[in-house]
Amino acid sequence: MQPPPLNINHTKEIDTRGLSCPLPILRAKKALAEMAAGEVLKVVSTDPGSNRDFRAFCKQTGNELLGQQTIDKDYIHFVKRR
């Protein structure tokens, strides 16, 4: 049984299902650049490495990783723009 989906309010959502590294990160970077500080981006990916990739990306860029969750084959990431 899976946990309920994270209920984090987000400003924008992007779907990167079917894309492999580094494309989910690149799409997220582009989306974050169009957002204001403090806004939250939800990224849905099917890349199993995306959990590790988003942790590293946030550490390097200073954006805040609010949460990550896996539901079925989807890896969901919430990133708060710095």
C-alpha positions in Angstrom: 0.0 0.0 0.0 1.3 3.4 -1.0 1.3 6.5 1.2 -1.1 9.3 0.2 0.3 11.8 -2.2 2.2 14.7 -0.8 -0.1 17.7 -0.5 2.2 20.6 -1.2 0.8 23.7 -2.8 2.6 24.5 -6.0 2.6 27.3 -8.5 3.6 25.3 -11.6 3.8 21.7 -12.6 5.8 20.1 -15.4 5.5 16.6 -16.7 8.9 15.0 -17.7 7.6 11.4 -17.9 9.6 9.4 -20.5 12.6 11.7 -20.3 16.0 10.5 -19.0 18.7 12.3 -17.2 19.5 15.2 -17.7 16.3 16.3 -19.4 14.1 16.4 -16.2 16.6 18.6 -14.5 17.0 20.8 -17.6 13.3 21.3 -17.9 13.0 22.1 -14.2 15.8 24.6 -14.4 14.1 26.3 -17.3 10.7 26.4 -15.5 12.3 27.7 -12.3 14.0 30.5 -14.2 10.5 31.7 -15.2 9.2 31.7 -11.6 9.5 34.2 -8.8 11.4 33.5 -5.6 9.4 31.4 -3.1 7.2 29.8 -5.8 7.0 26.0 -5.9 7.5 23.7 -8.9 6.1 20.2 -9.0 8.0 17.9 -11.4 6.7 14.5 -12.4 9.3 12.1 -13.8 9.6 8.4 -14.6 13.5 8.4 -14.4 14.5 6.3 -11.4 17.6 8.4 -11.0 15.7 11.6 -10.6 15.4 11.4 -6.8 19.2 11.6 -6.6 19.4 14.1 -9.4 17.0 16.5 -7.8 18.7 16.3 -4.4 22.0 17.2 -6.1 20.5 19.9 -8.2 18.9 21.7 -5.3 22.1 21.4 -3.2 24.1 23.0 -6.1 21.6 25.7 -7.0 20.4 26.8 -3.6 16.7 25.9 -4.4 14.9 24.1 -1.6 13.7 20.5 -2.1 10.4 20.4 -0.2 9.6 16.8 -0.8 9.9 13.7 -3.0 7.6 10.8 -3.5 7.3 7.7 -5.6 3.8 6.7 -6.7 3.7 3.6 -9.0 6.3 4.5 -11.7 6.1 8.3 -11.1 8.8 10.1 -9.2 7.4 13.4 -7.9 9.6 16.3 -6.7 8.6 19.7 -5.2 11.2 22.4 -5.6 10.9 25.9 -4.0 12.6 28.6 -6.0 15.4 30.5 -4.2 
